């Protein structure tokens, strides 16, 4: 059974990481508290275009009564969510007809492995079963972006297989346009990975298993024919 205070553990950990990530060389902009986010928006000249709404992801439709052309979800979002089907419903809720979701995320296959108890040559060893449905509790004072130990080391995460993610989006009413799997990721998850010219980390020799994935899923506009919509060219943003 999941500790009912899991969200509070995670919130304390996220808040502590803000200052660490702002100072880390590997982070231009870290996961932000709203006071920091607004300050950065002012500094970058985005204050007239950026708006910050704070809410639990699952409660977002209650506090934001809008729909958008594009919903963008960046790295490391899904591991914090216990219910992936509800997440997909929230995403679909905010996409207007003819709009789309674009997502770039760590591959769930990569969550199976870790550096601890690894194999020779820096290759990762087994850590988490791919199909686990249980909450994962970690008591880990380390942070991937900073050498400073955390004062709030406990966090809870969940693993969601790729098929479950895609199926949940389809069940929410979206249409999968494409799905790409990549042999690179945004941080050095394993010591064997090397940094490439794009600032991504990838396998040095063979692509042993995928490290990230990206997808686009759209909401059909019933005013326009399906064939016409599917033939429209899409601007693809990729880490490759």
Secondary structure, DSSP 8 states (H G I E B T S, - for coil): ---TTHHHHHHHHHHHHHHHHHH-TT-SS-S--HHHHHHHHHHTT-TTT-------GGGHHHH----EEEEEE-TT-GGG-S-HHHHHHHHHHTEEEEEEEEEEEE-GGGGGEESTT--GGG--EE-S-TT--S-EEEE---BTTBSS--S--EEEE----HHHHHHHHHHTT-EEEEEEEESEESS--STT-EE-TTS-EE-SSS--S--EEEEEEE---TTS-HHHHHHS--------
